[in-house]
Amino acid sequence: MSTEEKTREPAGLPFERDIQEMERKLVDLEEQAGDDLDISDEVRALRAKLKDKLVETYAGLSAWDQVTVARHPDRPVTGDYVVGAFDEFIELHGDKQYGDDPAIVTGLGRIGDRRFMLVGHRKGRTTKERLRCNFGCAHPEGYRKALRKMQLAERMGLPIVTMINTPGAYPGIGAEERGQAAAIAENILKMFELKVPVIAYVIGEGGSGGALGIGIADRVLMLQYAYYSVISPEGCAAILWKDGARSPEAAEALGLTATILQDLGIVDGVVHEPLGGAHRDTSVMIQSMRESIVEQLASLDGLDGETLVANRRGSSGTSAPSKGGSPRLPEGRTTLRPAGLPVRMWTKARRDLLQSRSNGRPASAYPSACAPPPRDSCVPIALTASSPWQGPAWALPHPGAPREARS
């Protein structure tokens, strides 16, 4: 254990202040207990009160509270499961093109008589380790390494277990120059074709394409207080409202918690955490993960490669649509713009409507053109030579329209 780990105080969460105070009192009482002082009754009473408080607090967590739990610095990371849950592990390095990204760990693992390939995000435990691992934000060489090891597992007939824990793929210029988006896209595509069982666990943060890069699987499971989302709440708030203070509101809107995603059919199951979160009892959480991995691998025994691929493709297309999603366009239509409304006016109306919602202003304060139009009034946005634009010059079709519409 490093000096930093020895001296650092246990991290706390904003909604846990009362719990932390009770824990400190409990520690003080236990230290005072001795041969000459019997305070066992007080200790038992305080423990019972602490347990009740934990149950009450964690039963009412908001989506944002769960995000903070998923990011807790004491929460078990991939390395903890490797050390505590695996009986054997041999790490494999490199992508054979550029280098070895420490933000992705790959290797051969064993639990009992179950052998598999592990692919996971590595965040690190100390500050030094986290900086070296880029806080779990992988570069393209990390995703290429992951794919090479998954294809190696396929050749060896080994199942694959992935552990997802990243706020997202690294967005730096160097990563983009080396093909970040292409590396993630290729992983997603190739993982659909793997003819061995694949189990994916979201153990902490499951952010954006960085999570999907190792997240296509026959079974996708989440830890109880993990989150899985197309974007971080902070990123969503910055894009929609340009206000990071509205991250809690964004977290609620994203529906990123394990319970919601299981109800939607996006994840297949939830691994329950100890009372108060995995960071409160890492040994129990590690044992639960060990048992879950064995159980999930056993559930896929006997399925041939073609069946696995077919089931994986099928499950990716059956996720329930989120309530309030984009409407489907009638066949042959390309837009919901009302007939006769210029393109730029339509664009501005929709932008004003979104702005009104973000400011709490009622939509009725804007022209009726802002409201979604009847579907039978929709017209294609791409004009043709047979129906050129006759409106004013300032409302000419956007540059993406066909050339004849702009002539």
C-alpha positions as CSV (number, residue, x, y, z in Angstrom):
1,M,0.0,0.0,0.0
2,S,1.4,3.4,-1.0
3,T,1.9,6.3,1.4
4,E,-0.9,8.2,-0.4
5,E,-3.4,5.3,0.3
6,K,-2.3,5.1,3.9
7,T,-2.8,8.8,4.6
8,R,-5.8,9.6,2.5
9,E,-9.1,10.0,4.4
10,P,-12.0,8.0,3.0
11,A,-13.8,10.0,0.4
12,G,-17.4,11.1,1.1
13,L,-20.4,12.0,-1.0
14,P,-22.5,15.1,-0.6
15,F,-25.7,13.2,0.4
16,E,-23.7,11.0,3.0
17,R,-22.8,13.7,5.5
18,D,-25.1,12.4,8.2
19,I,-23.9,8.8,7.5
20,Q,-20.2,9.9,7.8
21,E,-20.9,11.6,11.1
22,M,-22.5,8.5,12.5
23,E,-19.6,6.4,11.2
24,R,-17.1,8.7,12.9
25,K,-19.0,8.4,16.2
26,L,-19.0,4.6,15.9
27,V,-15.3,4.5,15.4
28,D,-14.8,6.8,18.4
29,L,-17.0,4.5,20.6
30,E,-15.2,1.4,19.5
31,E,-11.8,3.0,20.3
32,Q,-13.1,4.0,23.8
33,A,-14.3,0.5,24.6
34,G,-12.0,-1.5,26.9
35,D,-11.9,-3.8,29.9
36,D,-13.0,-1.1,32.3
37,L,-15.7,0.4,30.1
38,D,-18.6,-1.6,28.7
39,I,-20.4,0.4,26.0
40,S,-21.4,-2.6,23.8
41,D,-25.1,-1.6,24.1
42,E,-24.3,1.9,22.7
43,V,-22.2,0.5,19.9
44,R,-25.0,-2.0,18.9
45,A,-27.6,0.8,19.0
46,L,-25.5,3.1,16.8
47,R,-24.7,0.3,14.3
48,A,-28.5,-0.4,14.0
49,K,-29.2,3.3,13.5
50,L,-26.4,3.6,10.9
51,K,-27.8,0.6,9.0
52,D,-31.3,2.2,9.0
53,K,-29.9,5.4,7.8
54,L,-28.0,3.7,4.9
55,V,-31.1,1.9,3.8
56,E,-33.2,5.1,3.9
57,T,-30.6,7.1,2.0
58,Y,-29.7,4.6,-0.7
59,A,-33.4,3.8,-1.3
60,G,-34.0,7.4,-2.4
61,L,-31.0,8.1,-4.5
62,S,-31.5,10.4,-7.5
63,A,-29.9,9.7,-10.9
64,W,-27.2,12.3,-10.1
65,D,-26.5,10.7,-6.7
66,Q,-26.0,7.4,-8.4
67,V,-23.5,9.0,-10.8
68,T,-21.5,10.3,-7.9
69,V,-21.5,6.8,-6.3
70,A,-20.3,5.3,-9.6
71,R,-17.4,7.8,-9.5
72,H,-16.5,7.2,-5.9
73,P,-12.7,7.0,-5.6
74,D,-12.8,4.0,-3.3
75,R,-15.1,2.0,-5.6
76,P,-13.6,-1.2,-6.8
77,V,-12.0,-1.0,-10.3
78,T,-10.9,-3.6,-12.8
79,G,-7.6,-4.2,-11.1
80,D,-9.3,-4.9,-7.8
81,Y,-11.5,-7.6,-9.4
82,V,-8.4,-9.1,-11.1
83,V,-6.6,-9.4,-7.8
84,G,-9.5,-10.4,-5.6
85,A,-11.9,-12.4,-7.9
86,F,-9.5,-14.2,-10.2
87,D,-7.5,-17.3,-9.3
88,E,-5.0,-16.5,-12.1
89,F,-4.3,-13.7,-14.6
90,I,-1.7,-13.2,-17.3
91,E,-1.7,-9.7,-18.8
92,L,-1.3,-9.3,-22.5
93,H,0.0,-6.1,-24.0
94,G,0.1,-4.0,-27.2
95,D,-1.9,-3.4,-30.4
96,K,1.0,-4.4,-32.7
97,Q,0.6,-1.0,-34.5
98,Y,1.4,1.9,-32.2
99,G,1.8,1.0,-28.5
100,D,0.3,-0.3,-25.3
101,D,-2.4,1.9,-23.9
102,P,-2.5,1.4,-20.1
103,A,-6.2,2.6,-20.0
104,I,-7.2,-0.8,-21.4
105,V,-6.1,-4.0,-19.6
106,T,-6.3,-7.3,-21.4
107,G,-5.2,-10.8,-20.4
108,L,-6.0,-14.4,-19.8
109,G,-8.0,-15.0,-16.6
110,R,-9.2,-18.0,-14.6
111,I,-11.9,-18.5,-11.9
112,G,-11.9,-22.1,-10.8
113,D,-12.0,-24.2,-14.0
114,R,-13.5,-21.3,-16.0
115,R,-10.9,-19.7,-18.3
116,F,-11.6,-16.6,-20.3
117,M,-10.1,-13.4,-21.9
118,L,-10.5,-10.3,-19.8
119,V,-10.8,-6.9,-21.5
120,G,-11.4,-3.9,-19.2
121,H,-10.9,-0.2,-18.6
122,R,-8.2,0.6,-16.1
123,K,-8.6,3.7,-14.1
124,G,-5.9,3.1,-11.5
125,R,-6.1,3.6,-7.7
126,T,-3.6,6.2,-6.8
127,T,-3.2,9.7,-8.4
128,K,-0.1,8.5,-10.2
129,E,-1.8,5.4,-11.6
130,R,-4.8,7.4,-12.7
131,L,-2.7,9.9,-14.6
132,R,-0.8,7.1,-16.2
133,C,-4.1,5.4,-17.2
134,N,-5.6,8.7,-18.3
135,F,-8.5,8.2,-15.8
136,G,-9.8,5.3,-17.9
137,C,-10.1,7.3,-21.1
138,A,-8.6,5.0,-23.7
139,H,-6.8,5.9,-26.9
140,P,-7.3,4.2,-30.3
141,E,-4.4,1.9,-29.6
142,G,-6.2,0.7,-26.5
143,Y,-9.3,-0.3,-28.5
144,R,-7.1,-1.9,-31.2
145,K,-5.4,-3.9,-28.4
146,A,-8.8,-4.9,-27.0
147,L,-10.0,-6.2,-30.5
148,R,-6.8,-8.1,-31.1
149,K,-7.1,-9.9,-27.8
150,M,-10.8,-10.6,-28.4
151,Q,-10.0,-12.1,-31.8
152,L,-7.2,-14.2,-30.1
153,A,-9.8,-15.5,-27.6
154,E,-12.0,-16.4,-30.5
155,R,-9.2,-18.5,-32.1
156,M,-8.5,-20.2,-28.8
157,G,-12.2,-20.9,-28.2
158,L,-12.2,-18.8,-24.9
159,P,-15.2,-16.7,-23.7
160,I,-14.6,-13.0,-23.2
161,V,-15.4,-10.9,-20.1
162,T,-15.3,-7.1,-20.4
163,M,-15.4,-4.6,-17.6
164,I,-16.5,-1.1,-18.5
165,N,-15.5,1.8,-16.4
166,T,-14.8,5.0,-18.4
167,P,-16.2,8.5,-18.7
168,G,-15.6,8.2,-22.4
169,A,-12.8,7.6,-25.0
170,Y,-10.0,10.1,-24.9
171,P,-10.9,13.1,-27.1
172,G,-7.5,14.6,-27.7
173,I,-6.1,15.7,-31.0
174,G,-3.5,12.9,-31.1
175,A,-6.2,10.2,-30.5
176,E,-8.3,11.6,-33.3
177,E,-5.3,11.7,-35.6
178,R,-4.7,8.0,-34.9
179,G,-8.3,7.1,-35.7
180,Q,-10.2,7.1,-32.5
181,A,-13.7,7.0,-34.0
182,A,-12.7,4.3,-36.5
183,A,-11.1,2.1,-33.8
184,I,-14.3,2.2,-31.7
185,A,-16.5,1.7,-34.8
186,E,-14.5,-1.3,-35.9
187,N,-14.6,-2.8,-32.4
188,I,-18.4,-2.5,-32.3
189,L,-18.7,-4.1,-35.7
190,K,-16.3,-7.0,-35.1
191,M,-17.7,-7.8,-31.6
192,F,-21.0,-8.6,-33.3
193,E,-19.2,-11.3,-35.3
194,L,-17.3,-13.0,-32.4
195,K,-18.2,-16.7,-32.3
196,V,-17.5,-17.1,-28.6
197,P,-19.6,-16.0,-25.6
198,V,-19.1,-12.3,-24.5
199,I,-20.2,-11.0,-21.1
200,A,-20.0,-7.2,-20.4
201,Y,-20.1,-5.6,-17.0
202,V,-20.6,-1.9,-16.4
203,I,-18.8,-1.6,-13.1
204,G,-18.7,2.1,-12.7
205,E,-19.0,4.7,-15.4
206,G,-20.3,3.7,-18.8
207,G,-19.7,6.7,-20.9
208,S,-20.5,7.1,-24.6
209,G,-18.6,5.3,-27.4
210,G,-15.7,4.7,-25.0
211,A,-18.0,2.2,-23.3
212,L,-19.5,0.7,-26.4
213,G,-16.0,0.0,-27.8
214,I,-15.9,-3.1,-25.5
215,G,-19.6,-3.3,-24.7
216,I,-21.2,-5.4,-27.4
217,A,-22.0,-8.7,-25.7
218,D,-24.4,-11.7,-25.3
219,R,-25.1,-10.5,-21.7
220,V,-24.7,-6.9,-20.6
221,L,-24.9,-6.4,-16.8
222,M,-24.6,-3.4,-14.6
223,L,-23.6,-3.0,-11.0
224,Q,-26.5,-1.5,-9.0
225,Y,-25.0,2.0,-8.7
226,A,-23.2,2.2,-12.0
227,Y,-24.4,4.3,-14.9
228,Y,-24.5,3.7,-18.7
229,S,-25.2,6.6,-21.0
230,V,-24.7,8.1,-24.5
231,I,-23.0,11.1,-22.9
232,S,-22.0,12.3,-19.4
233,P,-24.5,14.4,-17.5
234,E,-22.0,17.3,-17.6
235,G,-21.6,17.0,-21.4
236,C,-25.3,16.9,-21.9
237,A,-25.9,19.9,-19.7
238,A,-23.2,21.9,-21.5
239,I,-24.7,21.1,-25.0
240,L,-28.3,21.6,-24.2
241,W,-28.2,24.5,-21.7
242,K,-24.5,25.6,-21.7
243,D,-24.7,25.3,-17.9
244,G,-22.8,22.6,-16.0
245,A,-24.9,23.4,-12.9
246,R,-27.8,21.6,-14.6
247,S,-26.0,18.3,-14.7
248,P,-28.3,16.7,-12.1
249,E,-31.3,17.6,-14.3
250,A,-29.5,16.1,-17.3
251,A,-28.8,12.9,-15.4
252,E,-32.5,12.5,-14.7
253,A,-33.4,13.1,-18.4
254,L,-30.8,10.6,-19.7
255,G,-32.3,7.7,-17.8
256,L,-28.8,6.3,-17.2
257,T,-29.4,4.1,-14.0
258,A,-29.3,0.4,-13.9
259,T,-33.0,0.0,-13.0
260,I,-34.3,2.2,-15.9
261,L,-32.0,0.5,-18.4
262,Q,-33.0,-2.9,-17.3
263,D,-36.7,-2.0,-17.6
264,L,-36.0,-0.7,-21.2
265,G,-34.2,-4.0,-22.1
266,I,-30.9,-2.2,-22.8
267,V,-29.1,-4.3,-20.1
268,D,-29.8,-7.9,-19.2
269,G,-29.4,-7.8,-15.4
270,V,-28.2,-5.9,-12.4
271,V,-25.5,-7.1,-9.9
272,H,-26.5,-5.9,-6.5
273,E,-24.0,-4.0,-4.4
274,P,-23.5,-4.1,-0.6
275,L,-25.6,-1.7,1.4
276,G,-24.2,1.7,0.9
277,G,-22.4,0.9,-2.4
278,A,-19.5,-1.2,-3.5
279,H,-17.0,1.2,-1.9
280,R,-18.3,0.4,1.6
281,D,-17.5,-3.3,1.4
282,T,-15.2,-4.1,-1.5
283,S,-14.6,-7.7,-0.5
284,V,-18.3,-8.5,-0.7
285,M,-18.6,-6.8,-4.0
286,I,-15.6,-8.7,-5.4
287,Q,-17.1,-12.0,-4.3
288,S,-20.4,-11.1,-5.9
289,M,-18.7,-10.4,-9.2
290,R,-16.8,-13.6,-9.0
291,E,-20.0,-15.6,-8.6
292,S,-21.8,-13.6,-11.3
293,I,-19.0,-14.2,-13.9
294,V,-19.1,-17.9,-13.3
295,E,-23.0,-17.9,-13.4
296,Q,-23.1,-15.9,-16.7
297,L,-20.5,-18.0,-18.4
298,A,-22.3,-21.2,-17.4
299,S,-25.5,-19.8,-18.9
300,L,-23.9,-19.6,-22.3
301,D,-22.4,-23.1,-22.3
302,G,-23.4,-25.2,-25.2
303,L,-24.3,-22.4,-27.6
304,D,-22.5,-22.6,-30.9
305,G,-20.9,-19.7,-32.6
306,E,-23.6,-19.1,-35.2
307,T,-26.3,-19.1,-32.5
308,L,-24.3,-16.6,-30.4
309,V,-23.8,-14.2,-33.4
310,A,-27.5,-14.5,-34.4
311,N,-28.7,-13.8,-30.8
312,R,-26.3,-10.9,-30.4
313,R,-27.5,-9.3,-33.5
314,G,-31.1,-9.8,-32.6
315,S,-30.7,-8.4,-29.1
316,S,-29.2,-5.2,-30.4
317,G,-32.3,-4.5,-32.5
318,T,-34.9,-5.2,-29.8
319,S,-34.1,-2.5,-27.2
320,A,-37.3,-0.7,-26.3
321,P,-37.5,2.9,-27.7
322,S,-37.2,5.6,-25.1
323,K,-40.4,7.5,-24.4
324,G,-40.5,10.8,-26.2
325,G,-38.0,9.8,-28.8
326,S,-37.9,11.2,-32.4
327,P,-41.1,10.5,-34.4
328,R,-40.9,8.1,-37.3
329,L,-41.3,9.9,-40.7
330,P,-43.8,8.7,-43.2
331,E,-42.4,6.6,-46.0
332,G,-40.7,8.7,-48.6
333,R,-40.6,11.8,-46.3
334,T,-37.3,13.4,-45.2
335,T,-38.5,16.1,-42.7
336,L,-41.4,17.1,-40.4
337,R,-41.3,20.7,-41.7
338,P,-44.8,22.0,-42.4
339,A,-45.7,22.6,-46.0
340,G,-45.0,26.2,-47.1
341,L,-42.7,27.1,-44.1
342,P,-39.2,28.2,-45.3
343,V,-36.4,26.1,-44.2
344,R,-34.6,28.8,-42.1
345,M,-37.9,29.8,-40.4
346,W,-38.5,26.1,-39.5
347,T,-35.0,25.8,-38.1
348,K,-35.3,28.9,-36.1
349,A,-38.7,27.9,-34.7
350,R,-37.4,24.6,-33.5
351,R,-34.3,26.2,-32.0
352,D,-36.5,28.8,-30.2
353,L,-38.7,26.0,-28.9
354,L,-35.8,24.1,-27.4
355,Q,-34.5,27.3,-25.9
356,S,-37.9,28.0,-24.4
357,R,-38.0,24.6,-22.8
358,S,-34.5,25.1,-21.3
359,N,-35.5,28.5,-19.9
360,G,-38.7,27.2,-18.5
361,R,-40.7,29.5,-20.9
362,P,-44.0,27.9,-22.1
363,A,-44.0,26.8,-25.7
364,S,-47.3,28.7,-26.2
365,A,-45.3,31.9,-26.1
366,Y,-43.9,31.1,-29.5
367,P,-45.7,30.9,-32.9
368,S,-47.7,27.7,-33.7
369,A,-45.1,26.8,-36.2
370,C,-42.9,25.6,-33.3
371,A,-45.2,22.8,-32.5
372,P,-44.8,19.4,-34.2
373,P,-46.9,19.5,-37.3
374,P,-49.5,17.0,-38.5
375,R,-47.8,14.2,-40.3
376,D,-49.9,14.6,-43.4
377,S,-48.6,18.2,-43.8
378,C,-44.9,17.1,-44.0
379,V,-42.9,17.8,-47.1
380,P,-39.4,16.8,-48.1
381,I,-36.8,19.3,-47.3
382,A,-34.8,18.5,-50.4
383,L,-36.4,20.5,-53.2
384,T,-36.2,19.4,-56.8
385,A,-36.1,21.1,-60.1
386,S,-39.8,20.4,-60.6
387,S,-40.7,22.3,-57.4
388,P,-38.1,25.1,-57.0
389,W,-38.1,27.5,-54.1
390,Q,-40.2,30.6,-54.7
391,G,-39.6,32.3,-51.4
392,P,-37.4,35.3,-50.5
393,A,-33.7,35.1,-51.0
394,W,-32.9,35.1,-47.3
395,A,-34.8,31.8,-46.9
396,L,-33.0,29.8,-49.6
397,P,-32.6,26.1,-48.9
398,H,-29.6,25.1,-46.8
399,P,-26.3,24.3,-48.6
400,G,-27.0,20.5,-48.2
401,A,-30.0,20.7,-50.5
402,P,-29.6,19.5,-54.2
403,R,-27.8,21.9,-56.5
404,E,-30.8,22.5,-58.7
405,A,-32.7,23.7,-55.6
406,R,-30.1,26.4,-55.1
407,S,-29.7,27.5,-58.6
